[in-house]
Amino acid sequence: METIHGEPSYHLGTPEMDLYITARGGQMSPVFFHLTGRDISPYSLAPWVPAEYPEIPPLLSVLRGDFLCFPFGGQTNGPPHGETANCEWTRVDSDSRSLRFRMETEDTGATVVKTIATREGQHAIYFEYEISGADGDFSYGNHPIIDFSGLAERAGRVTTSAFHWASVFPGQFSDPSAGETQALAEGAVFTDLREVKLAAEGTTDLTRYPDRAGNEDLVMMAYGPATDEQPFAWSAALLDRYVWFSLKNPADFPGTILWISNAGRTAPPWNGRHVGRMGIEDVCSHFSDGVDKSRLDLLGKQGVATTRKFRKDQPVTLRSIHAVAAVPDGFGAVIKIVPQGGKAVAVTGESGVEIIVPLEWGFVA
């Protein structure tokens, strides 16, 4: 293991990327993708190191990149986002193209096997979580945090596949008594990320980021079922002449949360320095609320699952893909990602330009 940003981490190196994942919490970052002529690193590292805050949960002291939350949010008898995001993972059989870890959890009773794999010639990461032994209704999600802080204001673009329902967090997401501020109107339902109601007046365009400095906000979108034409749901971010995107099966991850973190928290460890980050999180959850609230099925009338039933004798496998690709100047926000045969996807920007990205999208279908 190597110490990366103050935390012991495992390394996976391939011709396409160098990837690091912490033993504690299984948090993945940095990932240096080796594109032609340059390296890029889209995942966030918190602007503090774990040793600065040994008293807080590892979820926050280690905070970086991407990690599994099982359950998603807070819980009565365990750490926030579950032991999977806080406790030590044991590395098991791995090879030159993959890392595999195992955790026996006490909070959910689950055994979780986590595999992070790559493919030759692809700038993509294939995630697989095998969950067995859990019994009951649980929320869950993965938690990639993308770093937009090096971009000019509103230069980044964030888009998703078509959603049938979306809302700002229904209540106070940021607590002023804790030195937190938010910009969006509580509980505002929307149909377009480009027109989301502000708490003051008017609307804002959430597809453009960084924006609304000094605020911490959260929204959630929910997808319909997969179809033959669109066999996966997607989320995408346009950064500095490249796109990062994720693919998932909407039956497994019915929603995506955007945690918009732009210096809206001034208490430790944040201290107003978590700037220009965005969690683009695929979930089965009631927003960022704890598992108990997710179990209330508050979005049932909207057709949005917020938990999944797990049974001890029926293992569940959850999969997703993250990928990056270079794009030409003027490409614009991603407006479409569709299969291109069985071994690639076509990614289209607002400009109408289409790029073909080698990818085994059937992994999530």
N, C-alpha and C positions, 0 to 999 in steps of 0.2 A: 504493500500500500504506500501511497504518497500523501503528504499533507498538502491539501489544496485549499486555499483561502481559510486556513486555520483548522481544517477538519480532515482526519484520515479518510482517504478515498481510494477506491479501486479505479484502475485505468484500463480502457479498451482502445487499442490503437489499430487502425486499418488504413489503407491508402486513401480512403475517403474521409476519415475523421479521426480525431482524438477525443475520447469521451471519458469523463470522470464522474463517479457516483460515490457518495458518502456511505460508509458502513453504517453510520448512525442515521436512521431515517430514510436511507435509500434515496437521497436527494441528488438529482443529476444536474451537474453544471460544474465547470464549463464544458461545452462541446464545441470543438473547433472543427468546422467543416472545411475541407480543403477543396475549394472551387478552383477553376482554372485561373491562375494568376493571383489569387489572394485567398486568405483564410477569413471566415466569418464566424461569429459566436453570438447567436441570438438569445441564449438563455441568461437570465439574471443571476447575479450574485449580490446578496444584500450588502449594503455599505457599512457593515460591521463584521467582526469575526466572532466565532462562538465563545472564545475565552472572555470577551467583554461582558457577557451576560450568562454566566453559568447557572444562575438561579431560575431562569425562565425555561419553558419547555424547549427541547431541541428543535421542534418544528420551527420556532422563531429564531433561536440562537444560530441555527445552522442555515437558515432560510436561503434557498437558491433553486433555480432551474425547474425541475419537474419531480413529482413524487406521487405515490399512491395514497389516497385517503380512504381508509376502511375502518370505521364508518366516516362519512363526510361531516365536517363540523364538530361541534362540541358533543360531549357525552357525560353521563353521570359518573360512570366508573372507569374512567380512562382519560388519556390525554386528548387534546383537541386534534381532530383529523385522524385519530386512532394511533395505536402503537406502530402501525406500518409507516407513519410519517415521523416517528420519534425514536423508536428503539433500534437495537442492533440487528442487522441482517447478517445471516451466515452465508458465505459464498459456498456454493456446491459446484457440480460439474459445469465447467466453462471451457471455451475453446477460443481460437483466434478470431472468431467472428461474433462471439456472444459472451455475456455474463449472466449467470443464474444464481439466484439467492433464495433463501428459505427463512421463514419466520413462523414460530409457534406463538400465537397471540393469546394473551389472557383476557383482554377486554372483550373480544368477540368470540373466543374459543376456536377461531379459524386457524388452519395451517395455510399459509400463503406462499406459493412459489412464484417468483418474479423473474422473468427472462427478458433481457434487453439484447436484441440481436440486430445484425446488419446484413446486407447483401452486397455481393461484389458489383462494383460499378454504380452503386446507388448512394446518394446522399440522403439516406433515410434510416430511421430507427424504428424497429418493430418491437412493440411492447406486448407482453402476454402475462396475465395474472391468473394463476390457477388457485381458486379459493375452495377449500374443502373443510368440512367439520363445523361450519357456522350453522346456526339454527335460529330462524326468525327473520323479521323484516329489517333490512339494513339499507341505509344510504351509502353511497360510495362515489368516488370520482378520481380522475387524475388532475394534476395541478401544475401545468406548465406556466412559468412566469417569464414573459418576454421583455427584454430590455430595449426600450425606445429612447433612452436618455441621451444617446449621442446624436439624435436627429433634431433638425430644426422644428420649431413649433408647428404642429399639424402636418408635418411632412410624412409621417407614417400613416398607413391605411389598414383598417381592420374590417373584415367582412366574414360572413358565414353563408352556408347554404340556406335555402328558403325555410322560414320558420312559420308555424301556425299560431303561435302565441308568444308574447314577450312582455316583460314588465320590469320596471325599476324595483329594487328591494322594497317590500311592503312594510314600511316602518322606518325607524331611525337607524340607518346603517352606521353613521358616524356620530359619536357622542361628544357634544361640545364640552361637557364637564371633564372629559378625558383628553381635551386638547385636540379634538377631531372636528373636521368640517366636511360637508358634502355639498355638491352643486345641483344634483338632480332632485326632481319632485318625488317624494315618497309614494311608492305604489303606482306610479304613472304607467299605464299600459300603452304600448306603442306597436306599430306595424312596420316601421322603417327605422333602422339604426341612424339614419341621417336626420331624423326629426324626433328627438326625445325631450320631453318637457323638463324645463329647469325649475328649481324651487322658487326662484325669484320671478321671472317672467320670460316668455319666449321659449324657444327650443334650442337644442344643440346637436351637432353632428358627431355621433360617437365613432363614426368610421375614421375620423381624423384625430391623430394623436402624435405627440403629447399635446394636451389641451387642458383647460380648466385647472391651472396650477393652484396648489394649496387645497386640493380636495381629494376625498376618498369616496368612491362610489361603487355601486354594484348593480348589475342588471343580469337578467336571465332570459334566454330564448329556448323554445321547445320545438322539436322537429316532428314531422309526420313520419310514417313508416317508409322504409326503403322501397324502391321500385326497380323494375328492370332497367329503366333509363338512368336512374340515380340510385345505385345500390349502396351508397354510403352517404353520411352527412359529413360536412367539412367546415373548418374554420381556417382563416388565413390572415397573415400579416405581411404587408409590404414594408420592407425596411430599406436599407441602403443598397439599391440596385439588386435586391434579391427578395424572394418571398419565402416565408416559413409557413407551412400549413400542416394541419392534422386531419386524419380521416378516422371515422368510427362508424360502427353500426348503431343506428338510432334506437334499436331495440335494447341495446346494452347501455348506451349513453343517450337518453332521450333529451337532455338539455345541455346547453353551454352557458356558463357563467363568465361574464367579463368583470373581473375585479380591477377597477381602474384606480391605481395607486400613484398619486402625483403630489407627494408632500402634504397630504391631508392629515397626517398623524404627527403630533409634536411630542408625545410622551416617549420615554425609552421603550424599546431600543430604536424607535423610528426617528425621533428627534428632527422631524421635518426633512430627512435626507433620503427617504425612499421615493425617488423622483423618476417619473417617466417609465414606470413599470406597469405591466398589465398581465394579470392572470387570465389566460384564455383556457378555461377549465371545462372539461367534459364530465358531466355528472349525471347521477340519478339521485336527486336531492331536492329539498325545498330551499332554493337559494343557498345561502351559506349557513343556514340555521342548523342546529344540532339534530342528531338522529331522532330524538324524541319528537321534535316538531315535524320532522319529515314523515314520521309514522302516522301523523294525523290525516294524511291524504288531502291536504288543503287545496290541491290543484286538480283533484279528481274531476271536477266539473269542466275543467279546461282540457281534459284528456291528457294530463301530464303525470306520469308516474314519478313519485318522489322516493320510493323505496322498492326493493326487490326482495322476494321471499327466498331465503336460503334454507336448505335442508341438509342435515348432517350426512345423509347418504347420497346426496346428489351434488357432486362438485360443479362449480361454475367457472368458466373460462372467459375472461374479458380481454379484448384485444384493441389496440389502436396503433396508428402509424403517425410519426412526425417526419417531415421531409423539408428540404430546402432546394431552391433552384435559382440560378442567376436569371435576371430579366433585363431587357434593354431599357434605356432611359425612356420615360414617358409611358411605360407599361400600364401604370395606374393600378387602382385597387382590383383585387381578384373578384371577378363576377361569376365565374363558373369553373368547376373542376369535375370532369366526367371521365369515365373509362375510355382508354384508347387501346382496344384489343384487351388481351388478358395480362399484359406485362408492362403497362404504362398508363398514365393519366394525361389528359390535355388540360392545361391551366390557361384560362383566358383572362386578360386584363381589360379594364375599361376602354383602353385604346383599340380594342379589337384584336390585338396581337395574341397569338396562341403559342404556347411552348409545350413541348412533349417531354414529360418527366418519366424516366424508367422507374416503375414501382409495381410491386405485386399487390395491387389493391384488393384482390380476392381474399387476402389474409383477414380482412375485417368484414367481409360480406357474408 
